[in-house]
Amino acid sequence: MHFRNLKKISLLAAILSGFSQAEASATAAANASGNETIYLNQNWNDAERQRFYFTPQGSYLLPYAWFLALEQPNNDEPFISTQNIERFGYLADDEAYTPGNPDGLPIGFAREPADNGEDWVGMTCAACHTGEIRYQGRTIRIDGAPTLGDFTAFEQSLIQALQATLGQPDKFDRFAQTVLTGPNEANKTALRARMSDHLTWLAQYDARSTPTHPYGYGRVDAFGIIMNEVFGRDLQQPDNVRVPDAPVSYPFLWTSPQLDWVQWNGSANNPFGRNVGEVLGVFGHVNLTGPLDQLGWSTARPRELFELEKLVSSLTPPKWPVMALGPIDSEKAARGRALYSASRGDEPSCEACHAQPDANGHYPMTPATENRFGVSFIETRMTGLGEIGTDPAMAMNFATRKVNTGGLAPFLPAPFTGATEIPAPALLSILVGMAVSDGIATAQPPFSAAETAELIGYRLKARGLPPYSPRNLLAYRARPLDGIWATAPYLHNGSVPNLYQLLLPPSERQQTFYVGSHQFDPETVGYRSKPGQGAFLFDTRLPGNLNTGHYYGTDLTDNERWDLIEFMKTL
């Protein structure tokens, strides 16, 4: 059959099955050609998607020309080739070499203009929050979903590539011919010296950021790395550095701007503060050592972060793509819906923690009267470590860490003024707050009052009420589960491979499984666990990797489990 006719028939079938026009078109093209990416209808057009992928946020990893010219450590292929980038779990851009991405950067790597006129490359939120699943020859893109990126492996391979470039004359000559204008012995010598200095910096970053055992794909100890960079490097207090040994999965982004709390634990509610902290963890910088009038200046780009957050605010959860993954059994899903809402003895229902919208599409919300702008947020539930029973490392590391304040001690606000050591959550809030305040004050063009309110997510308590303070830090947040089917592996540390395993008693869950494959299992709802080149063996017996806890629903019969899973496909 002619391709054009096959595509028309596939498109009609997709629309009749309830797809949006955009999703139906992508699905029909994939059916016809067998090799195209399906983009789900999540309320973004192509231009918005490209802005999310490639808007710079203030992360300075490597001079831009170096990144384009760098070869892989063991061959002369480009470091940013699709095959090499996907080896680390990051994604190549289908629209590469277009005006939105003229140099073919991977998704989530952005061109950063620098004050001295030299562009750099840095990471942006899309690198860790753009997912992809593959099933029966189709590739399905889920914007805002967790990536399978292995941050440590990428960083270490980049270091090896720079070392090989310096150590191999032919490789260095090819590199110099590309990055230098009129290469000669003098500027090649200067390039070598500059590369050596940058390698030293990257090696120090790697030493601060490398865990005792690898995170593998799809996880990183974000808080641990951010605190090492801010407390250790920026504050110039190396004794503040700790091994980042509490990895978490990259959370999914849809509805996040509307939630009352915006981290895995109850530590942050201001989205701009969260985003600035993220920049400081991935090759950004904040001035914490002077001069005094420049304290708090950071590389974070407030205007760009504002635009990125607005994009995320408009992102909608992905709907199960029936044409690609198969139909949902409506009878099983209906039985699963009843199970989702039902309490079982003393155990709360799924819905008690993971609220669903009512018949009008409304979630349980915080009182508008508590907010200075009259804004309500989707109410999340914090569950204490003793009750939830999941791996406590992330919450414990953050809540119990103490840090030296260095030269900032005299300038800290009360009640910490002059203190030489204070709790890490308090100091991180103060230091990120300094960067936030400086960013708002110095943004160009300046933020209006309305924009500033939107930038901080309207997170100001009504006058006369105490300011927002962290929820119980020794707890993990439960949020609505819209689109949960697209966010494997599960639990905050990614220790459960699929929804079926999550509903088993912890003693029956897999102790080990492989991560790294994008191949999807629509029955158990998760990535397929299979050995092979590039696969990472996840061992739940290692510290930080525990798959214990979240006992809710684990006493269901097997038929009930499958019914509940079928319902969760509809979310």
N, C-alpha and C positions, 0 to 999 in steps of 0.2 A: 504494500500500500504506500502511496506517496506520503512523504513526511508531513506535508502541509495538511492533507486530509486527516491523517492520524492525529495530528496535534489538535485539529478542530473537534474531532470526536472525543478525545481525552478532555479537552477543555469543557465541552458540554457536560460530560459525565461528572466532572469535578464540581461544576456549578450546581448541578442537580443534587449532588451529595452534601451541599451546604457549605462549600468553600467560599471564601471571598473571591472576587474577581482576580486580585493579585496572586493569591495563593493558588487558585485554579490554573492561572496561566503558567506559573512556575512549575506546578505539578505536571501539567500537560506537556510542557517542554521536556521535563525530565523523563516522562514516560516515552516520549517520542525519540529522544536522542540518547537517553541512558547515561548521560554524563554531566548534567547540569545541577547546580545547587538550587534547592527549593527554599525560598524565603517565605517564612510564615507571615501572616498578616498580624503584625504587632503595632500598628498605627504609625509606622515609619515609612517614608518613601525612600527612594534610593539616595537622594541628596542628604537626607537626615542621617541615614545609616553611615554614609561616608564621613559626615562630620563627626559622628560618634567614634568612628574608627581612627581618625587621623587628626583630631584637634589637639594641639600641644597643651600640656598642663604645667610645665615647669620642671621636667625631669631631664637631666643632662648625663647621658650614658657615655656617648662617644661623639667626636666630631663627625658631622654628617658625611663628609667625603670619605672618611675612613670606613664608616659602616658600609657604604656602597662598594668600596674597593676591596674590602677585606675578603680573603679567601679562607676556606675551611682549613683546619690544622693539617690534615693529611692528604690534601689534594689541591688542585688549582681551581676548583669550582667556587662560585661566590658563596660567602657565608649566608647570605639572605636568600639563597635559592629555596624554592618551595619544598623540595625534598628535605633539605637540612632543617629549615624552620619547623616543619611538621614533625621532625624527629623529636623535638622538644615539646610537642603537644600544642604549639601555637599554630595559628591559621594563616595561610596565604590569602591574599585578596583576589577574588574573582574579577574585580574591576581594575586590576593593576595596570599601570601605564596609561591611565586616563588622567584628565585634568585634576581629579580629586586625589590621585596617587601616582604622579608621573614617574616615580622611580621604583615602583613596585615594592614598597615597604610591606612587611607583614601587618596583619590587623593588630592595632594597638601600639604601633610604633610610629611616632610622630616627629616631624621636622621642627626643631626648636630654634627659633631665632635667638642669637646671642648679642649682648651689648657691643661686643667688639667687631661685629659684622660677620663672624664665622658661625654658620649654622651647625647645630648638633642634632643628634637623634636621641629621643628619650621614649620611655614607655608611658602609655596612657591607660585609662581604666578599661578600654575595650580589650586590651591584651589578656586580661584575666576574667572578663565578663562577656565573652562571646563564645557560645557553644555550638557544637556541630555533632549530629548523629548520622549514622549511615546504616541503611537497611535495604537489602535486596537491590544493590546497585545504585540506590538514590542517596544523595547527601542533603540533609535538612539543616539549615542554619537557624539557630535560636539566639536572637539578640538578647543580651542581658543575662544569659545563662552562664554557669561556670565553665571556664575553659578547662582543658586537660593540661595546661602549661606546666612544665617543670622548670620553675624559675632558677633553682640552683644549678641544674644541669646546663641550662642555657648560658648562665653567667660564667660558669667554669669553662665551657667550650669557647666562649668569646675570649677569655683570658688565654686559653691555649692557642687560639688563632693568632692573637697578637704576639705571643711568644714565638710561634713558628715563623711569623713574618719577620721579626727581628733576627731570628736565628738562622734563617735560610736566605742566602744572598739573592738567588733568583726570585724568590717570593717577595723579598723586600724591594727589589728593583721594579717588579711589576706594580707593586703597591705605590712606590714613589712616583713612577711615571704617571699614575692616575691622579694622585692627590696633590702633586706639586705642579706649579706653573714654571716651566723651564727648569727641570731638576738639574742640579749640579752638586758637586761634592759638599759645598758649604751648606746648602739648604737640606741636603740629604742627611748630613751630620746633625743638623738641628732637629730634623724630623725624628731621627733615632733617639735623641735625648728626650724629646717630648713624649714619644711613645713609651720610653722606659719609665718616665715619671708617671704617666697615666696608668701604666701597668702596676706600678707600686700602689697607686691609689685603689685600683680595682682589686688587687690582691688583699689589701687591708679591708676593703668592704666585704670580700668573700670570707675572710677569716672571721669577721664579726657576724656573718650571716649564715654560716654553714652549721647545720645541726649535727648531733652525735650520730644519727642514722638518717639516711636520705628521706625526704618527704615523698618523693615520687611524683607522679602526675596529679595535677588538679588540687594541690594543697601548698600552703606556705604558712610559716609562723609570722603573720603580718605584724601583730603587735610587738613580738620579740624583735623583729628587724627594725621597725620604726623606732622603738625605744633605744636600741643600740645606736642608731644613727643620731638621734636627737640628744640622748644623754651621754653617749660616748664620744662621737665625732664632733657634733656641733657645739656641745657644751665643753668639749675638750677635757672630759673626765673618763679616761680609759677604764678605771676601776668600776664604772657603771655598766660595762658590757657584760651580758650574760648569754650563755648558749641558747639560741632560739629553738627550743625543743618541744613546742606545743603547737603543731601545725593545725590549721583549720582549712576547710574547703572554701573556695571562693563563693560567697553567697550570691544568689540570683537577685537581680536588680529591680524587676518590675514591682510596682507598688511600694518599693522602699522609701521614696520621698514622702509618702503619705503615712508612714508608720510613726508611732510615738518615739521609738528607740531604733537606732540604726546600726547596731553591731550585734555580733553573736551573743555578747554579754550585755549587761545593762549599763554600759560605760559612756555612751554618747547619744545625744538626740539632735545635735546640730549638724546637718549634712555638710555645710561648708567646712566646719572643723574636721569632720571625718575625712573629707576630700583633701584638705591641706595636709593632714597627717599622712595620708596615703602617698602624696607627692614626696614628702620628706623621707619616706621609706624606700622609694625607688628612684634614687639618684637625684633627689632634690636637696636643698640646703636651706638652713635658717641661721641667721647671725645671732649668736647668743653670747659673744665674748667682747663686743664693742666695735667701734666707739659707741658711747652711751646713746647718742641720738639715732643710731642705726640698729639698736637692738630690736629684734623681731622681724627685720627685713628678711624675706625669703624669696626663693626662685619660683614659688607657686604663682600661677597666673589666675588672678581672681576673675577677670572677665571671661576667660575661657572655661574655668571651672563652673561659673554661673551658667554659661550656655550648655555645657555638658549636663549639668543637673536638670536644667529645663527639658532637655531631650529625654533624660531618664524619666522625668515626671510624666511624660506623654507616652511612655512605653507600656503596652498592655501585655498581659500574660499570653503565652502561646497556647493555642488550642490544639488538642490531639489531631494530627493530620490523617484523617481517615483514609484518604486516597493513597497515602504512602505507608502507613503502619497498620492498616486494617481497621475494620469496624469495631465499635464498642458494643458489647452485648447489653442491650438496654434492660433486660430483666435482671441480669446479675448486678448491673450498676444500681438499679432501684433497690435491690436488697442491700447492697453495699451502702447506699445513702442512709438507710435506716440504721445500719450498724454504726455509721459514722456519728450519728446523733444520739445513740443510745448509751447510757451509763451501764456499767457492769459491776454490780456490787458497790464496793467503796471506790472503785476506779472511775475517774471522770471520763466522759465521752471524748472522742477525738475533737469534736466541735468545741468543747469547753476550753481547750487550749488553742486550737487552730480554727478560729472562727470562720464561718462562711457568711456571705451576704444574705440578707433577707430577700423576700419576694420582690422588693423594689431595688435590689442591688446594693443595699446599704450594710456596711459592717458596723459592729459595735464601735463607738467613737468616744474619745475623751470629751469632757464637757467644754463647750466653747467659752464658757464664762471663766475658765482657768487661764485663758490665753489673752494676751494684750491686744491681739488683732482679731479676736473672736473666731479663731481658726480651731477646728477639731482635727484630730488625727486618729487613724485606725489604732485601736487599743490592742497592744500585745501583752502576753503573759510571761512573767519571769518565773521560772521554776528552779528552786534551790538545788544545789548539787546533791544533797542527801536524797531528795525525792526523785530527781531525774535519773541519777545513777550513771550518767555517761562520763566519758573520760574527763577528769576535773582539771587537767594540766593547764589548759588555756586560761580558765577563770582564775585558778590559784596563782599562776605565774604573774598575772596582771595585778590581782588584788593584794598580794602579799609582798611584792617587790618594793624595796626601798632604794633610794638613789642619793648620791652626793649632789649638792646644788652648786658647787664650785663658786666662781666669781659672781654668780647671780644672787647669792644669798642676801645681800643688803637691799636688793631691788624687788624681792618677792613681796606679794601682797600679804596682808594679815590673813590668817594668824601665823604665816610661815616666814615673816620678815626676819632675816638674820639666821634662820635655821640652816645648818650644814647638811642635814639629811632629812628627807621627807618621803612620804609614800609616793611611789611612782605614778599612780593615777592622778594625784593632785598636781605633781610637777608637769606631767604630760599635758594636762588640761591648761595649766598656766602658760606653758611654752607654745603650744599650738594656738592658744588664745592670743598670744602676742603676735604670732604670724598672721592670724586671722584679722586682728585689728589693724596691723600695718597694711595688709593687702587691701582692706576696705578703704583705708585712709589715702592710699597712694594710687589706687586704680585709675587708669586712663582709658576712656573718659570716666569721670567720677560717677559713682553710683548715686542715683537719686534715693530719697528716703524710701520710696516704694520698692525699688530694686534691692536695697539693703535688707529690708524686711523679708523679701522673697529669697534673697541669697542665704540668709541664716535659717531658712525654712520656717519663719515665723515663730521661732522657738524662744519666745519671751513670755514669762508668766504675767498674768494680769497684775496691775499695781496693787500693792498691799498683800500679795501672796509671796511666800518664799521663792527664790529663784529655782530653776530646774537643778536638781542634783542627781547624781547617778542612782539608778535602781540598785538593788542588792547586787554587788559585783560577783558574789559567789553563787551565780545563777546563770542559766542560759535562757534565751528568748525563744518563745513559740510565736510564730507568725501565721497568717493565712497561707494556705497551701495551693493557691492558684498556680497552675503550671508546674506542679511538683513533679510530674512525669518526666520533665525535661531537665532535671537537676541532679541526677545521680553522679557519684555515690552519695550515700545519705549519712545522717548525723553530722554534727558540726565539724567533726574531724575526718569525714569521708571514710569511716571505717566499716560501712555496710554497703555492699555493692548494688543492691536493688531493693525494691519495695517489698518483695516477698520475704527476703531475709530480714528486713526490719520488723516484720510482724511475727517472726519466730522468737521463742524465748532466747535470751542471750546465750545460754549454754548450747543451743542448737545452731547458732549462726556460724558461718564459715570463719575459721581462724585465719586462713590465708586465702587470698584471691589475687588475680592479676589485674592491673590497671594500665591503661594506655591505648587500648583499642577503642575506636569510635563506633564499632559495630554494636547495634542496639538489639536488645531482646524485648519485644513488645509484650511478651507474656509476663515475665517477672518484673519488667520495667526497670531497666538499668543497662549498663554496658556489658557486653559479653566478656567473661573472664577467660582468657586463653593465653597460654605461653607463646613465646616467639620472640623474634628479634625486636628489641625495644620495649618489650613488656616489663613492667615493674611488679615484683612480688610484694604485695602489701601484707605485712605480718601484724595482726591485731594484738599480739602478745607483747609488743615493744612499748615502752613508755610513750605516752602521747597518742598511741594508736588504738586504745582499748575500744572494743565494740560492745561494751556492757551498757546496761540501762535502757531507758525508753521502753518500759515494760508494758506500755499501754497497747492493748489489742493482742498481746502475745498469748492469751489463753483462748483465742478463737479456734474453731475447728478449721480444718484445711479448706473446706468449701467456703466457709465464711471469709477466710483470708482472700481467696480468689474473688469473691464478691466485692470486698472492700477495695481491693486493687482495681477492679473494673470501675468502681465509682471514682477513685482518685484519678483515673485517666480523663474523667470529664471535667476536672477542676481547672 
